[in-house]
Amino acid sequence: MYIGTTTPGRKERFIIVEKGDSAQSLLIFSQEERITNLIISGQESGLEILLDESFAPLFKKIHILHLKDISIDKNWLYQFVNLKRLEIKGCQYKGKEPLDWLKFIALEELFTPYSRLFENLFIHPILRTVFIENFDKEGFVFPLNAVIESLSIEKSKECTWSSLANLSALKALYLVNIPTLIDLNWLSTLTQLEDIELSACKKINNVITSIAEVSTLKTVYLAAMGDIESLKPFEKLQNLKELTIEDGGRLIDKKSSTILNRLNNLDYSIEMKNYVDSSEE
């Protein structure tokens, strides 16, 4: 075992489990270092400790769990009953029985690839941050939810995207590589939205006009969105503090960018095929 983290610069300290670590030594180390964050990877840790009941007292104390390159079974995952944050990278869920997220009564933040085994993900009473990849539940309708504040979906089958308006507490929305996303007419109903990212969602109609209807926005990030007709609608966004457009097509009306200089304290960066500009120039 040793102390480390997941990415450079991250403030949280983790205990990284190694093969051969005993349950007692890990528990003592956790108490001495006052660390309740754990990294378990298939390569360094192995699957054995997750199947060993002697580790249960330690697992119950873990608040942040980072799993990497491992097959996940709900039976041992349920041991981490007091998790506040769960991060899953390069893992697959196995089994046939549902994985009920309501079992994690303290969970507030979840970062994971999607699985059809998931149950009660969007009705959890305190889960406020959800980042999911490969959302393959075709035709999904997002239920009424006044808890989730941050949602990221990267790669997805077609859903009833207008039902995202049911997530009334959303402050941050990130949609990446979703070709079935056609319109954003529902976006203006998210009255608390402050941060939006759209990447590689090129089929959206009137994307700038739709975004401009959300007066609460402070940050807008657009990448690989194709041609943009005009930036003029953004003059409505009087609360906007940061705008980034990159890896895009063409800006048809280049003169429309002049409105950006009329927005107070706006930091912006635009890198398109026929137009490059920033607030620093």
C-alpha positions in Angstrom: 0.0 0.0 0.0 1.1 3.6 -0.6 -0.4 7.1 -0.8 -1.1 8.5 -4.2 -3.8 10.1 -6.3 -5.6 9.7 -9.6 -4.4 12.7 -11.5 -1.6 15.3 -11.0 -2.7 18.2 -9.0 -5.7 16.6 -7.3 -5.9 17.5 -3.7 -7.5 14.3 -2.4 -5.1 11.7 -1.1 -5.8 8.0 -1.8 -4.5 4.8 -0.4 -3.5 2.6 -3.4 -4.0 -1.0 -2.6 -1.4 -3.5 -3.7 -1.6 -7.3 -3.9 -0.7 -8.9 -0.6 -1.9 -6.1 1.6 -3.8 -7.4 4.6 -7.1 -6.0 5.8 -5.7 -5.2 9.3 -2.7 -3.3 7.9 -4.8 -1.3 5.5 -7.3 -0.4 8.2 -4.6 0.8 10.6 -2.8 2.7 7.8 -6.1 4.4 6.9 -6.7 5.5 10.5 -3.1 6.7 11.0 -3.1 8.7 7.8 -6.7 9.8 8.2 -7.5 8.8 4.6 -10.9 7.4 3.7 -10.2 7.3 -0.1 -9.2 4.1 -1.9 -7.8 3.1 -5.3 -8.3 -0.5 -6.4 -7.1 -1.5 -9.8 -7.0 -4.9 -11.5 -3.3 -4.6 -12.2 -2.0 -3.5 -8.8 -4.6 -4.7 -6.4 -6.2 -7.7 -8.0 -9.8 -8.9 -7.4 -9.0 -11.0 -4.3 -9.4 -8.3 -1.7 -12.9 -7.5 -3.0 -14.0 -11.1 -2.3 -12.3 -11.3 1.1 -14.8 -10.6 3.9 -12.0 -9.5 6.3 -11.8 -6.3 4.3 -15.5 -5.4 5.0 -14.8 -3.1 8.1 -12.4 -1.1 5.9 -14.7 -0.8 3.0 -17.5 0.5 5.2 -15.3 3.5 6.1 -14.4 4.5 2.5 -15.8 7.8 1.2 -14.2 8.0 -2.2 -13.6 4.8 -4.2 -11.7 4.8 -7.5 -11.9 1.5 -9.5 -9.8 0.8 -12.5 -9.6 -2.0 -15.0 -11.6 -4.5 -13.1 -14.9 -6.5 -13.4 -17.5 -5.2 -11.1 -19.9 -7.4 -9.2 -22.7 -5.7 -7.2 -22.3 -8.2 -4.3 -18.9 -6.8 -3.4 -19.7 -3.3 -4.5 -22.5 -3.1 -2.0 -19.9 -3.4 0.8 -19.0 0.3 0.2 -22.2 1.4 1.8 -20.9 4.8 2.9 -19.5 6.0 -0.4 -19.9 9.7 -1.2 -18.1 9.5 -4.5 -17.5 6.6 -6.9 -15.2 6.8 -9.9 -15.1 3.9 -12.3 -12.6 3.8 -15.2 -12.0 1.0 -17.7 -14.3 -1.4 -15.9 -17.2 -3.6 -16.9 -20.3 -4.6 -14.8 -21.0 -8.3 -14.7 -23.9 -10.4 -13.6 -27.6 -10.5 -14.5 -29.3 -9.0 -11.5 -30.0 -5.2 -11.2 -27.5 -2.9 -9.5 -29.7 -0.7 -7.3 -28.1 2.7 -6.7 -30.4 3.3 -3.8 -28.2 0.9 -1.8 -25.6 3.6 -1.6 -27.4 5.8 0.8 -24.6 8.5 1.1 -23.6 8.6 -2.6 -23.4 12.2 -4.0 -21.1 11.9 -7.0 -20.9 9.1 -9.6 -18.6 8.7 -12.6 -19.1 5.5 -14.6 -19.7 3.8 -17.9 -23.4 2.9 -18.2 -24.8 -0.6 -17.7 -28.2 -2.0 -18.4 -28.0 -3.5 -14.9 -28.5 0.0 -13.4 -31.6 0.6 -11.4 -32.9 3.8 -9.7 -30.0 5.9 -11.0 -32.0 9.0 -11.7 -34.2 8.9 -8.6 -31.5 8.7 -6.0 -32.4 11.2 -3.2 -29.0 12.8 -2.7 -27.0 12.0 -5.9 -26.2 15.4 -7.3 -23.4 14.7 -9.8 -23.7 12.0 -12.6 -21.1 11.5 -15.3 -21.9 8.5 -17.6 -20.5 7.1 -20.8 -22.1 4.9 -23.4 -25.6 5.5 -22.3 -27.3 2.8 -24.4 -30.8 2.8 -22.9 -32.6 3.7 -26.1 -35.8 5.8 -25.8 -35.0 6.7 -22.1 -37.2 9.4 -20.6 -35.5 11.3 -17.8 -37.7 11.3 -14.7 -38.5 14.3 -12.6 -35.5 15.1 -10.4 -34.8 18.1 -8.3 -31.5 16.9 -6.9 -29.0 16.3 -9.8 -27.0 19.5 -10.3 -24.3 18.2 -12.8 -24.9 15.8 -15.6 -22.5 14.5 -18.3 -23.4 12.1 -21.0 -20.8 11.0 -23.4 -21.9 8.8 -26.3 -25.6 7.7 -26.2 -28.3 6.0 -28.1 -31.4 8.1 -28.9 -33.3 9.3 -25.8 -36.2 11.6 -25.3 -33.7 14.5 -24.9 -36.4 17.1 -24.2 -37.1 15.2 -20.9 -33.8 16.5 -19.6 -35.9 19.5 -18.7 -37.2 17.3 -15.9 -33.9 17.7 -14.1 -34.9 21.1 -12.7 -31.9 21.6 -10.4 -29.3 21.3 -13.2 -26.5 23.8 -13.0 -24.1 22.1 -15.4 -24.8 20.0 -18.5 -22.2 18.3 -20.7 -23.3 16.4 -23.8 -20.6 14.8 -25.9 -20.8 12.9 -29.2 -24.5 12.5 -29.4 -25.7 12.4 -33.0 -29.3 11.9 -32.1 -29.5 15.3 -30.4 -31.4 17.5 -32.9 -32.9 20.4 -31.0 -32.4 22.3 -27.7 -35.8 24.1 -27.5 -36.3 22.7 -24.0 -33.0 24.1 -22.7 -34.5 27.4 -21.6 -36.7 25.6 -19.1 -33.5 24.8 -17.0 -33.7 28.0 -15.0 -30.6 27.3 -12.9 -28.3 26.3 -15.6 -24.9 28.0 -15.4 -22.5 25.8 -17.4 -23.0 24.0 -20.7 -20.7 22.0 -22.9 -21.7 20.6 -26.3 -19.1 18.5 -28.2 -19.5 16.6 -31.5 -23.2 17.1 -31.5 -23.3 18.4 -35.0 -27.0 17.8 -35.9 -28.4 20.3 -33.4 -30.6 22.9 -35.2 -30.2 26.6 -34.1 -27.7 25.7 -31.4 -26.5 29.3 -30.7 -30.1 30.7 -30.7 -31.2 27.9 -28.2 -28.2 28.5 -25.9 -28.9 32.2 -25.9 -32.3 31.7 -24.4 -30.7 30.5 -21.1 -30.0 33.8 -19.4 -28.4 32.2 -16.3 -25.4 30.8 -18.3 -22.0 31.8 -17.1 -19.9 29.3 -19.1 -20.4 28.0 -22.7 -18.0 25.5 -24.3 -18.6 24.3 -27.9 -16.3 21.9 -29.7 -16.6 20.1 -33.1 -20.1 21.5 -33.7 -19.7 22.3 -37.4 -20.6 25.6 -39.0 -22.1 28.4 -36.9 -24.3 31.0 -38.6 -23.9 33.9 -36.2 -22.8 34.7 -32.6 -25.2 37.7 -32.4 -27.8 35.8 -30.2 -25.2 35.6 -27.5 -25.7 39.3 -26.8 -28.6 38.2 -24.6 -26.3 36.4 -22.2 -25.5 39.2 -19.8 -24.2 36.8 -17.2 -21.8 35.0 -19.5 -18.2 35.0 -18.1 -16.5 32.4 -20.3 -17.0 31.3 -23.9 -14.9 28.8 -25.8 -15.5 27.6 -29.4 -12.9 25.3 -30.9 -12.4 22.6 -33.4 -15.3 24.0 -35.3 -16.4 24.6 -38.9 -16.9 28.1 -40.2 -18.4 31.2 -38.7 -20.7 32.4 -41.5 -21.2 35.9 -40.1 -17.8 36.9 -38.9 -18.9 40.4 -38.1 -21.3 39.1 -35.5 -18.3 38.4 -33.2 -18.2 42.1 -32.3 -21.0 41.6 -29.8 -18.6 39.6 -27.6 -16.7 42.9 -26.8 -20.0 44.3 -25.5 -20.4 41.6 -22.8 -18.9 42.8 -19.6 -15.9 40.8 -18.2 -16.2 38.1 -20.8 -13.2 35.8 -21.4 -13.6 34.2 -24.8 -11.6 32.1 -27.2 -12.7 31.2 -30.7 -10.8 28.8 -33.0 -12.8 28.0 -36.2 -11.7 27.2 -39.7 -12.1 30.8 -41.0 -12.0 32.8 -37.8 -9.7 32.9 -34.7 -10.1 35.4 -31.9 -9.8 35.8 -28.2 -10.3 38.3 -25.4 -6.6 38.3 -24.8 -5.6 39.8 -28.2 
